[in-house]
Amino acid sequence: MKKTTVTVLAALAALALGGNVLATMELQKELKAKYPTAKVSCATCHVKAMAKKGDAELNPFGKDMEAKGVVDPKAAKKAYDYTKLEALDSDGDGKSNLDELKAGTNPGDKAK
């Protein structure tokens, strides 16, 4: 009985959190596919490396993605055109987002 309860609770937690986690993982996979040398993680777009729901503040690259990279803001599922972000220097460190992604550095954090 105890094992069933744990399984049910785990399933409910996965449903509650799954949408955001899956969306994030999907975006990470898209970004990695387009820029194979990029070191993609939650911190690519978020201030905190392991952003939690309600505390998922975007870094400058993430803000540029939302403001300038969304293909159709009215679509039910957001799609991004990463090429719109390539020439930008989101974190203001003097390197374009494209150069940072290719170099494996973080385009949203001038220290990395």
N, C-alpha and C positions, 0 to 999 in steps of 0.2 A: 504494500500500500504506500509506503514512504517513497519508494522509487517512482511510482506513478505520479505522486504529488510533485516531486522534484521535476519530472519530465514536463508536466503540464505547466508549471511555473516558468520553466526555461522556455517553453514554446511561446507563452504569453509575453515574456520579456523580449524574445526575438521579434515578435510581431510589433511590439511597441517601438522598438529601436531600429528594426530592420530597414524601414524605408529610408531613413537618413543614412545609415551605414552603407546600404547597398548603393544609394545614389552617389555617395562619396567615393566608394570603391570603383564604381563605374566611371566616374570622372577621372580618377587616378589612372585607370587602365587606358582610357582614351588619350590622356596626356602622354603617358608612357609610350603608347603605340606611335604617336605622332613624333615624339622626341625621345628616341631610344636611350640616349645617353643621360637623360634627365634623372635626377634622384627625386622621384615623386613620393610625397607623403602628405598627411593632413596639413603639415606645416608649410607646404607649398602655397596654400591659399589662406590658412588660418594662423592667427597669432600664437595659439597654443598647439603644440605638437599633437596632442591627443584631445582635440576639441570635443566637448560634451554638448548635448542639446541644451539650449538656453545660454550657453557660454562659448559660442562658436564664432567669436569675433573674427572678421576677415582682416588679413594683412593687406598691404597696398596692391599686391598682385590679385588677390581674391576680390578686392573691391573693383579693380579694373575689369576682371572677368565679368562681374555682375553688371557693371555700367556700360562696358564697351564690347564685350565678347558674346553676349547672348544673341542668338540668331533671331528668335521671335519671342519677345517678352510676354506675349499673350498665350503662347502655347502651353498646354497642360504639362508637358515635360520639357524642361529647358534643354536646349542644344547650344553648344558653344562653337564659335569660329575662332580658333586659337590664333589664326594668322592675323587677326585684327589687333592682337596683343604683342606680336613679335617685335615691332619697331619701338614699342614703348619702353621706358625705363621706370617701371612701377615703383621700385624702392629707392630711386634717385641716387644710385651708386655710380652712375656713369657708364653702365653696361646695359645693352638692350636685353629685354626679356628673352629673346631668341638666343643671344650669346650666353646668357646665364643657364638657360635650359640645356643648351648643347654642352656647356662646361660642367654640368652637374651641380651648379650652385643654385641658390634659392632666389628667384626673381621677386620675391616678396619681402626679403630681409637683407638690408644692405650689409649686415655683418656676416652673412653666410653666402 
